[in-house]
Amino acid sequence: MKQRKEQAAARESSPSQPIYFFGGDEVEGMTIGDREDRRGLLGGKGSGMTEMASITYKDPLTGQETSLPVPPGYTITTEQARLYFDNGKRLPEDLIEAIAEYQERLEKVTGKTLGDVDDPLLVSVRSGAAVSMPGMMDTILNLGLNHRTVEGLARQSGDRRFAWNCYLRFTEQFADIALGVKDETHLRPLRRAVLEARGAGDASELGLDDLEHLTWEYHHAVLQQTGKPFPQDVRDQLQTAIEAVFESSYSERAVFFRRVNKIPDTMVSAVSVVSMVFGTRGEDCATGVCFTRNPLTGENIVTGEYLTNAQGEDVVAGIRAGRPIEEMESVPDLGDAYRQLHAAQDALERHFRDAQDVEFTIEGGKLFILQTRDLGGRTGRAALNIVTDMVEEGFLSPEEAVLKYGDPNGLNELLQPAFDPEEEEKAREDGRLIATGIPASAGAATGEISISSEQAEILSRRGHDIILARHETSPEDVNGLHSALGVLTARGGVVSHAAIVARGMGKAAVVGAESVDIDEHRGLVRIGGETITPGEIISISGTTGEVFMGSMPVVPSPIKAKMAGEDADEDGERLYEKFRQLLGWAREHKGVQIRCNTESEEDLKVALALGAEGVGLARTEHYMFSPEERRTAFTALLLAQTPEEYQKALGSLRPIMEEGAETIFRLLEGKPATIRLFDPVPNEFLPRSEIETARVAGFMELAFEEVRHRSAAREETNPMLGHRGARLYVVAPEIVETQAGAILTAAARCLKEGIQVRPEIQIPMVINRAEILKISEAIHAAAHRTMEAEGVEIPYEVGVMVETPAAVRMADTFAGDLGFFSYGVNDLTQTVLAISRDDTGHFMPAYEEHGIVAADPFRSLDPIVATFVEEAYQKAREANPDIFIFASGDLGGDPHSVAAFHDMGLDGISAGPWLVPISTLSAAQANLRNPRKKA
């Protein structure tokens, strides 16, 4: 029957219809293309309820195959949300008519009518964007109550307290969200006064008289603040609530969340109007949130919390302490619903092919599922365990596991440090353990305590490490959470706002630490017997839930320990093997070569252990920062003015160059090695003290004053665009000849020992072909002399680093002369945008805050810079189809940038050593979404 109705709906509906119904035998939304299209049009909540309404499962109570218990409703699309804003923030007339039509359909299915004075239908008006944004947009529950219908609900339910509790909750939300009478400033003081007078912790402890009194107090506040009485027309309530939920798409917290998570501003919310089911009608009623797998560890164990006689907000906001979901099975009034929930969770996980985050309500012992979505806020560890376990269980293919791992940055979390176990135990023995809460987001953090999100944000910008301490967090705290290293709350559970957001951001979080008392008025935090003032240091473990006074040393993750050849416990061994397994699958499915940036032997060993396929950027000048003797000789090279001075400095440096190159070749064993010629920013190497000046003077056999004079003359006003890179070699070709000779001599030694080499000598900071040809001639001359002297043929390549707009424009003129080029994305970004890469801290936060840039362009590829990358790629590829083109620099470890480079067609990406896993997984995900080839 259901299938026939869905087919009929498919003939009658199209993706352009404004509203889609779900309930009874009608599931209109399933006619929309695929799941991605459905999410885009119906939002996450609407598409989730639509799909749930189409799923069947085996009811453990009856043994029958039946539909999942989903309350009926309808979803107004994101297209209509955009039309609302285009229409001057007014609902289009045809949408108003459609809402009336669909509301009538909902009333027919439920057998109840909105506004009926005897048995009123109540609805929830829920937000839901295509991309999960937990807590960022608004939802209004219990809509449909007024002075008359509340009495009808009281008569129909036989429970007057229940009815007035619903009216109070509705008034609170509607006044705050739809009428602009803010809870924090206008309603909370009224609520606090009543609670304090009755000695109650929250509204669930108030009697009927207090609930009625507080409701009327709220109504009076609305009249005072708006000049109008609280709306009594329930149809007007519905329209106003729909508009308010649309409006919440651009609330301050939603805008900030989108910016931080690189979500487009066009990602507005759909609105779902759903018939209410009540978890507040007694002890056989409950509400809760559960995860089909543990979001902290990924274990295949259902976790979560529930509350009896409560609504969902009570759990999510942490207003009341939830009970572990597994306890529900032994509660007589709730045990049957728990067994149904367990079976439904299995059906949901198999249908969506991923771990799920499920919201549910139990009314009179009957289960209703209100929402499901892919488990967000999972830690990197949980994501790894979930996808690898699901492959083992036969749920997923390796390709699906790569995609469903989610944000590749989670791999970095697996490599993060934790507290040193011995020091942690010593801190306990010393009495520094001052509180224990709920471990909500794995990891460890040490920092200054701050009780204000604004203060946390300011101090973080000034370079302070911050632990944000709050009584309970709300969506308005997202800025502070983003700025802090970790969060500590006095209330809340594993599904509270603080926990979910912290896990999503990869921050350590301890929540529900009841011994924490935050005195915002006096600016103090009391934890146990300790009084802590902002600025004092605490340490928190989001893995154990413990809070310590003072700082704590940390140790590497078990994966890092294993990579270093150290032992790990059984859990660490298993995690390491899963880490390797996922990266193995990613390497099989990526479409670009992954190389590494390296500045030391240690860097390269790490990168190779993590799967790097070569060196994409060896910054040779960084080998000269230390020890002291190297730096002195290199400074002398930059200050040299005569052939003799150049030769003396180069003679001292050449053995160092040869040693560095030989180390790279031996470790790579035939993998490609792009070794960039010296590209020093001169000011970084000039002597800064009299001792350094004297040391250089002694090396150069010059007077102290002469070296000081040369240093002053060499100091540049704009060193990033000064005498560096290719310009160094045009002025002093002996530098490039010596360095190229050193690199190729090292290569010759390896070849004679049977070690394969693939040296790629790179010229930095070029602007045109004439410059490149002059420097290339010196490289080829050095290569010819070296091969003659060593008696061996060396398979080397010459390439350049494209990092100026001039090089982009001229790429077709020089590509035919080269074997490869890479983008120096850091310098290309600063030359294209005219933004100094070293001086963005003063203004970039404001640019991000105001949406002038989507993200810091030195952290994620800027759209304007991307056009330059594409232009150089197209010009070079047309001139030389065989040229190898890749990107190097800090953006090689940013998933957004990696995906962009893949989509452009680049051959490779080079990332920092520890970012190689992120780059590898990002490249695989990009290739699976947009296949082009395997590398």
N, C-alpha and C positions, 0 to 999 in steps of 0.2 A: 504493500500500500504506500509506504513512504517513498519507495523508489519511483512509483508512478507519479506521485505528486511532485517530486523533485524534477522529473522529466517534463511535466507540464509547466512547472515554473520556469524551466530552462527555455521553453518555447516563448513564454510570455515576458520574460525579463531580459535585461541586458545590463552591462556594467554601468550604463549611464543613468539607471534609475536611482533616485535619491535615497531610498530607504530599503533595507532588506530585513525580512522577518525570519524569526526562528521560534519554533514552538509547536506543540501538537505534532502533526505530520508534515509541517511546512518548514523547510530549511532552504530559503531562497539563496542565501549566500554561497551555497555549494555550486551554484551555476557560474560563479566567477572563475575563469581560467585556472591558474594554479595557486598554490598557497601564497606565494610572494605577491601576486596580484591581489589576492584576498586581503592580505595584511595591509597592503598599500591603500585599499579602498575602505576597509572596515576597521582598520586599526587592530592592534594586538588583541584587545579585549573582545571586540566584536567578532573578529575572525576566529578567536579561540572558542567562544561560545557557539558560534555557527558550526564549527567542526565537531565540537563535543556533542551538539544536538544530533549530529549525523552518525555518531559512533554507537555501536551496540557492544554489550559485554554480558558475560554470564553472571547473573545475580546469584551470589552464594546462598541467599536465603531461600530462593525458589528453584534454583538449578536451571532457570529459563534464560534464553538469550533475549535481552531486552535493551531498550535505549538507555543511555546514561541519563541520570536524573538531573536535567538542566532546566531551570525556570525559564519560561518563555519571555520573549522580548523582541525588540527590533533595533537596528543600528542605522543611524544617519551617517552618511559617508564623509570621508575626508574631503571629497570634492565639494560637498555642501558647506563644509567648514571654510574652504577657500572662497566660495561664493559669498558666504556671510561677510568675510572681511572685504572682499571686492565691492560688496553692496553697502559699504559704509557702516558695517557692524549692525546690519539688520537682516533678519531672516527673510529670504525671498518669499513672495506670496504663494508660489506653487509649492514651496517646502512646507509652509504653514498648513496648507490644505492636505499635503501628504502625511504630515504628522497626525492630523485629526483622523485620517483614514486608517493609519496603522495603529493608532491608539484604540480605535474601535475594534480592530482585529484582535488586539491583545486582550481587550475586555471580553470579547466573545470566547477566546480560548480559556481564559481564567474563570469566566462566569462571574466576574466582579466588575464594578464600574468605578472609575476615578471620580471621587466626589460624592459617592453614594453615602447617605447618612446612616444607613442600617448596616451595610457590610462593605465598607469602602475598599477599593483596590489601591494599594500603595505601590509606588515604583521607586527604583533607584535610577539615577541619571549618572551614568559612568563615563569617564574619559578613557581614551585608549588610542595612542599613536601607533604608527606602523613599527616603530622601533621602541623597545621597552624603555620607559622613563619612570621608574618606580617612585611614586610620591611627588612627582614634579607637576602633575596637573590634577584638577579637582574632580571630586565625585560627591554627589548629594544623595543621601539615603532617606527613606521614609516619606518621600514626597507624596502629597495628596491629603495631608492632614490640615485641618483648620478647627475652629471652635466647635463646629457641629460634627465633623467626621471623627474627631477624637472620641466623642461620646459614643458614636456608632461602633467604633473599634472596641471600645471598652465593653459595650453590651455584647458584641459578637464574640469576643474572646473570653468574656467572663472574668476579665482581669483588668481592673481600672488602672492599677499601677503600671502594668505593661503598656497600656495605651498612652498614658501620659509620659512615660519614659521615651516612647517613640516620638511623641510630639516635641519633647524637650530636645532630643537629639536632632530632629529635623530643623527646628527653629535655630539651633546653634549653627548648624552647617549652612543653612540657607541664608541666614543673616550675614555670616562671614563671607561666604563665597559669592552669593548672588546679589546681596544688597550693599556690600561694602562696609558693613558694621563689624569691624575687625574683632575677632575673638580675643586677641591678646590685650587690646586696650579697653574694650567696652564690655565684653562678656565674661572674660576670665575673672576680673575682680568680683563680679557678682557671684560667680560660681564659688570662688575661693571663700567668700564671706559666709555662704551657706554651709559649705563643707567644714569650715573651722568652727562654726557655731554648733554643728552637730558632731564634731570630732570624727568626721568621715574622711576616708582616703580618696574616694571618688564617688561619682553619682550613683553607682550601683548599690551604695550603702545608704542612700537616702530613702525616706518613706514617701508615700503618695503625696502628702501635704507639701512636703519640701519640693517635690518634682513640679507640682502645679504652681507653687509660689515662684520657683525659679523660671519656669516657662513664661509666666506673666511679667517677671522682671525683664526677661529678654525682649519681650514684645514692647515693653515700655522704652527700653534702650533703642530699639529700632525706630520708634516714633520720635524720640528725642533727636536721634542722629540724622534721620532722613526726612522728618516732617510728615511722614505718611505711616498709617498703621500697617502692621504685618499683613501681607497679602492673604486674602481669604478665598479668592477664586482659584481653584486648584488647576484649571486649564492655564491661567496666567502664570501660576507657579511653574508649571511644566515648561512653558515657553521661555520664561526667564531663566530657569535652570539650564536649559539647553544652550542658551546664549552664554551663560556664565561659564559653562564647561568649554565651549568654543574659545571664549576669552582667555581661559587659563592656559591655552597653547602659548601665549606670549606673556605669561607671568614672569617676574624677575628670575625666579628659581628655574623655570623651564628654559628660558633663554640661556642662562648660565650653564645648565646641564648640557644643552645642545652644543654650546661652544666648547666646553671641556671635552666632550665625547665626540667632537667633530661630526655632529648630526646637523643636516641642513636646516635652516630656519623655516623652510617650507613644510617641515614635518609637523603638520598640525594634527589636532586630535579629532577622531571620529567621536560620536556620542551614542552610547547604547542605553536604551530605556528598557529596564528589566523589571518584571514583577517581583515584589519583595517577598523574601522568605525570612523568617524571624528566628534568630538564635536567642531571643530574649524573653521567651514565654515560660520559662521555668527550668527545672533541673533536667528535663528530658530534651532540652534545647542547648545547642552549643554552636560555636563558630571557631574556625581555625585555619591555619596555613600549614601545609605539609610539603615536604620535598621527597620525591621518589628515591633520591639518593642523597647521601650526606653532602651538603654544599661545602663543608670544610675539608673533608677527606676523600669524598667520592665513593665511599663504601656503599654497597648495595643494601642499604638499610634505610627504611622509611623514617624520616626525622621531621620534627616540627613541633608546633604547640597548639593547644586548644584552650578555650575558656567556656565554661557552662554559663548559660543565661547572659550572653554577651553578643555584641556585633563585631564585625571584622575590624573596625577601627581600633577597638580595644586591644586587639592582638598586635596589629601592625604598629601602632603608636607606642606600644609598651605601657599603656595606661594601667593595666592590671597584669600581674605576673601570670604568664601562661603555664599550663601543665604539659609535660612531655606527651606527645601524641600517642605513644605506645600504652600509656595508662588508660586510654579511653576504652580499650578492649575489655577491661575488667569492670567497667561501670555498667550496671544492669540496664539502665535506660539508654545507653549509648553503644553497647557492645555490637548489636546487629548493624548499626550504621557504620561502625568502624570496619567490620568485615566487608561491607559493601564498598567502603572507601578504598580498602586495600585492593580489592578486585578491580575497581575502577582505575586505580593508579597504574596497575599493570597494563590495562587496556590502553590507557592514555600514552604510556611510555612506548608501547609497541606501535601505536598509530603515528605518533609524532617522531618516533625513532630518536628520542633523546630523553634525558632526565627532565622531569617536569616539576614546576612550582604550582601547587594546586591550592585554591581557596575554596572552602566549603562551609556550609551551614547545615545544622541539623535542627529541624523544627518538629517537635512532638515525636522524636525518635526517627524521623524520616530524613534521609540524606538528600542534599542538593549540592551540586557542584557549580560554583559561581564563576570560576575562571581557571584556566590553565595556560601556562606559557613555558617555553624552554627555561630550564633552571638558570636564572641569572645570578650574578653575584657569587658564582662559584670561584673558589680559589684556583690558582694555577695547578696545584696538587690535585684538587678534586676533578678538574677538567681532564687532567691526564689519566687519572684512574678510571673515570667514567667512560671515556672513549675507547681506551684499550680494553677494559672489561667488556664493553658492549661488542667489540669485535670478537673477543673470545667467546662470548655468549651467543654469537651468531646474529645479533641485532643489526650490526653495521658492517660494511665493507671497510677496508683500510682507507679507501678514498673518502668515504663519508666521515670516518673518524678524523681525518685531517681537517675537513671543513667544520665539523661539529666541535672540534676543540675550542673554537671561538677565537677570542683576541689573542694573537701570538705573544703579546706582552706578558701573558700569564706564565710563559716559560721563564721569563726573567725572575719572576717571583720564586720559582723553584730553585733558583741559584742565589737567593738572598740569604743573608746570615741570620742566625738565631742566637739567643743568649748562650754564653759559655756555661755548660752544665755544672761544672765545679763552682764557678763564681755564683751561679744561681742558687746552688745548695748552700753555699757559704752565706749568701744574702739572707736566706731563710734562717740559718743558725744565728746570724747577727741581729735578727729581729727586724730586718728591713722589709719583710713581706707585710704590707699594711692593709691589703684588701684582696679579696678573690671575687670575681664575677663570672659571667658566662663567656667562654672563649668564642668569639663571633667571627673573627677573621684572622687566619693564621699569620704568624710572623712576629717579629719583635721590634720594639722601637723605644728609643730613649730621647727625652727632650724636655724643654721647659714647659711647665703646665700653664695652660691658658684657658680661661673660662668664657671667653668671648670669641665668637667666630670672626668678628671684625678685627679684633686684636691679633688673633692667630694669623689672619691673612697679612696684616701689616708687618708683623714680626718675621713671618716667613720670607717676605720680600726683602727684608733686611738681612737675611742669611741665618736666622735662628732656626734651630730644630724644635718643633712644637708638638706637644701632646694636647689635644683639645679635650677638655673635661666639661661635660654638660650633664644636667639633671636627666634630660632626655633630648634627643635631637629631633629636629623637624626639617622639612625640606628647605627652610630658610637657612639652615646651617651648612648647605652644600659647599659654599665658598670656603668656610673654615675647615671642613672635612678635606677638601681638595688641597688646602695649604699645609695641613698638619701631617706628621709622620704616622700618627695613630690617634685613636679616639677612645675615651673612657666615659661611660655613662652610668648614672646611678640606677636608672630604670631601663626596662626593655629586655627583649629576648633575641633569639637567633633570627627572628624574622622582623625585628624592629627596623626602623629607618636607618639608624646608625649602622647596624650590622650589614644590611643589604648594600648600602652605598659604600661602606668601607671595603667589603669584599670585592665589589666591582672596581674600586680604585686600587686594589692591592695594598690597602693600609691595614696595619694591625689594629684590632678592635677588641676591647673588653667592655661588655655591656651588663646591665643589671647588677652592678656592684652596689648592693644596698647599704653598705657601710659608708658609702661616699655621700657627703652632704655638701652641697654647693651653695654658698651664701653670696649671691650675686650682688646684693646691696653693699656688703662690706668687702667684696672682692676676695673672699677666702674659700678654701676648700678644706673640709675636715674629713679625714679618712681614718677611721678607727680613733686612736688617741692622738693622731698627728694633725696639726694645723699647718696647711701649706699655702704659701702666698704665690701668686702668679710670678713666674720667673724661676722658681725652684724646679729642680730636675727630678723627674720620676721615670720609671721604666715599666713598660707593660708588655705582657706576652699574650698575643691573641690566640696562641695555641693552647695555653694552660688556663688562661683567665686570671693570671696573677698580676698584682701591682706592687712594685717595689719602690722604696725611696732611693734616690740617687741614680747615678748612671750605672750601666751594666755593660761589660765587654761582650762581644758577640763572636760566634764561630760560623764557619761556612756551612752551607747546606750539605746534606749527605751526598748529593750529586757532585758538588765541588770536591768533597772529601774523596769520593771514589775516583774522580778524575786525577786527583793528586796521588793516587796509589795507596790511599789510606783505607782502613777497614770501616765498614758501616754496619749498623745492626740489621736485622732481618727486614724490617720495614724500609730502611734506607737502601738496601740491596734491591728490593723489589721496585722501589721508586726509580732507581737508576736504570734498571732494565726496561721499565716502561718508557722512560725518557728516551732511551736509545731506540726503542721500538718505534715510537711516534716519529722521531727524526728520520729514521730509516724509511718509513712510509712517505714522509715529506720529500726526501731526496728523490724517491722514485717518481714523484708526480710534479716536481717543479719544472718550470720552463726556462729558467735562466741559470747561469753558473754563479755559484756563491763563493766569493773570495773574501779575504780579510784585510783590514788595515793593520799594520804592525809597526811598532816602534822599538821592539826588543825581542830577544829570543823567547822570553817567557810568554809574550803576547802570541807569538806564532805557535808555540806548543799548545796553548789553550785553544786557539782557533782551529788547529788541525784536529785536536781531540773532539771538538764539537762539529767537525764535518766540513771545514773550509776546504775548497777545491783549488786553492792557490792564494797568492798574495796579490791584492788589487792595488795596494798603496803602501809602499815602504817609505816612510818619511825619513830620509837619510840624515837630514840636519838634526833630527831629534836624538840621534845617536851621539851628538856632539855636546849635549847639555852637560854631561858629566862622564867620567870624572873630571877633576879640575884641569888636568893636563890637556885633555881633548878640547875643552872649552877655550882654553888659552890659545891653542893652535888655530882653532876655528875663528876666533876673534881676530887673530893676526891675519888670517886669510882675508877677512872682510876689510881690514884696514890697510892691506898691502897696496903699494903703488908702483913698485918696480918689478921686473921679471925675477930678480933675485929674491925679493920678499915673497912673491907668489910661490916660487919653487921651494923655499924653505918651509913655508906653512904646508904646502901640498906634500912635501916629502915626509913630514911628520904625520899627516893625516892619511896618507895612502895605505899604510898597513891596517889602519882601523877600518877603512872602506873595504879593503879586501876581506878582512876577517868577518865583517858584518854580512857582506854578500855571500861569502862561502857558507856561513851558518844558515842563511836562508835557503840556499840551494840544497844543502845536505838534508835539511829538515823536509823540504818539499819533495825530494826524490822524483824530479821530473815534472812536477806540477808547475804551472806558469807563475812567474814572479815579476810583477811590475814594480820596478825600483825607480822611484822618482829622483831625479837629480836634485842637488841641494836647492831648497827654496826657503832660505831663512828670512824672517822678518828682522831686518838689521838691528832694530832697537833692542830686541830680546837678547842679543849677544854682546852688546857694547859694555865695556866695564862700568860698573856702578859704584865702585869704591876706589880709594887710593891704593888699596892692596891689590885689587884686580888690575888697575892701571899699571902698577909697578910690575906685576907678574907678566903682563903682555909686553911691556917695554923691555924687560929682560929677555923674553923669548925673541923679540924682533931686533934686539941690540940697538934700540933707539932711546933717546932721551925721554924722561918721564913727561915733560911738557909737550914733546912732539906727539906722543901717543894721545895725550889729553886733547891736543889740538885736532888730531885726525878723528878722534871719537866725536868731538863736538861737530865737526864738519859732516861726519857720516850719519849723525842723528837726523831722522827724517820727520817732517811735519805729518805726513800721511803714509806711514811705513807699509800698510797693507797694499798700497798702490805705488810703492816706490821702487827702489833698486833691489829687486828680488827676482827669482825665477829666471826666465829666459834672458832678462836684461843683464843679469850677472854674467852670463856666458858670452853675450855679444861683446861686452866690455873686456872680459878676461877669458878668452877661449881655452887657455891652458887649464882652467878649472874643470871644464867639461871633458877635455881630453884625458886628464888624470883620473877623474871619477869613472868615466866610461872604461878606461884601461883597467882600473882596479876591479870593477864589476866583472869584466870579461876575463881577466886573469884568474879570478876566483872560479869562474865557470869552467875555464880550461883545466884547472886542477881537479875539479870534480869529474869532468869527463875522462881524464886520464885514469881515474880510479874506478871508472865504470858507472859513475852516478850520472843519470840523465839530468839535463838542465834545460830550462826554457826562460832565459833572461829576456825581459822586456824593459828597455831603457826609456824612461818617460821625461819629456821636456815640459816643465810647468809654466804657467802664466803666459802663454803665447798669444799673439795678436794677428799675425799674418804669415803667408807662405814664405816670404823672403827671410823673415826671422827664423822660421823653422828650418829652411834649407841651409842657412849658415851654420846653425848649431848641429844639424844632422851631419853635415860634412865633417865636422870635428869628431863626432861619434864614430862615423864610418872609418875615418883615418885611424882613430885609436883602435878600432876593431881589427883593421888590416894589420897594424903593427903587432898587436897582441897575438893574433893567429899565426903570424909569421914567426914570432919569437917562441911561442909555445908549441908550434907544429901541430895544431889541432884546429879543425873546423868547428866554429861555435854557431849554433842556430839561434841568433838573436833577432829581436824586432825593435824598431824604433817607433815611438808614439808620442802623443802629446796629451796634456791635460787641458780640456776646454773649460775655461772658467772666466772668460771675458765675453761681453757681447760682440766684440770684434771677431773673436775666434768663431763664434756661432755664425756670424754673417759670412765668414770666409771659409767655412768648413768644406765646401765643394772644391775649393781651389787647392787644398793640401791633402785631402783624404787619400788621393791616389798615390801619394808619396809615403804613406804610413801603413803599418800593420795593425795598429789599434789606436783608439783614443778613449779616455775616460772623462767624465764630467767631474770637475772639482766643485761639487754642488755648494759647498760652503762659500767659496769665493764667487762662484757664479751668482749666487743669491745676493751677495752684498754688492756686486758690480751692477746687477740688473736693477735692484731696488734702491741702490744708493743708501744702504743701511749698513753701518759698521757691524761686523759680526761680534765684536767685543764690547759693544756699547748699547745693547738693546734693553738692558735691564731697567733703564730709567723710563722708557716709554712703551715698551711692547705690552706690558700688562694692560695698559689703557687702550691700546689698539685692539687687543683681544676682547676687552670688556665692551667696547663700543662696536664690535663687529666689523671694524675696518679690515682686519685680517681674520680668517677663520681659525688660524693657529699660528704660533710663532714660526716664521718661515725657515728658521734654522733648526726646527724640530720636525717639521712636516712640509713636504714640497708645496711651495706656493704656486697657485694657478698661473700667475704671470711668468714665473721662472719656468714652469712646465712648458710653456709655449716656446721658449728659447731652446730647451732640451729637445723638443720635437723638431724644431727647425733645423738644428745642427744634425740631428739623426737623419732626417730626410735628405738633406743636401749631401752628407757624407756617403750614405748608402747608395744614392744614385751615381755618385762619382766612383765609388769603389764598393761593389756589392759584397766583397769578401772581408771588409774591414771589421774587426772585433770592437764593439762599442759597449761600454759599461759605465756604471755610476759608482763613484767612491765618495767617502766622506761620512758625516754623522747620520745622514738620512738613510743610509743603507740598513739601519736597524729600526726604521719606522715603518710599520705595516702599510699605512696609507701610501707612503712614498714608494715602497717596494711594489705594491700593486700598480701604481701609476707607471713605473719604469717597465714592468712586465707588459702592460697594455700598449705602451709605445713601441715595443719590439726590441728593447735593448737585449744584448747577449748575456750580460752579467751584472752583478751588484757586489760591491765590497762593503763590508760592515766591520765595526769594532769587534774584537775577539769574542767578548761575552755576548754580543748581539747576533752572532752567527746563527744560533737556533731560531731566533725571532725572524731573521731574514729568510732562513730556509723554509720555515713554516708559512710565512707570508707569501713567499714565491709559489709554494705548492698550492695554497688556497687560491691565489690569483690565477694560476694555470688551470685549476679545476673549474673555476668559474668562467674563465675566458681562455679555453685551450688554444695553444698555438704549436707547441712542440715540447719535447723533453730534452733536458740538458743534463 
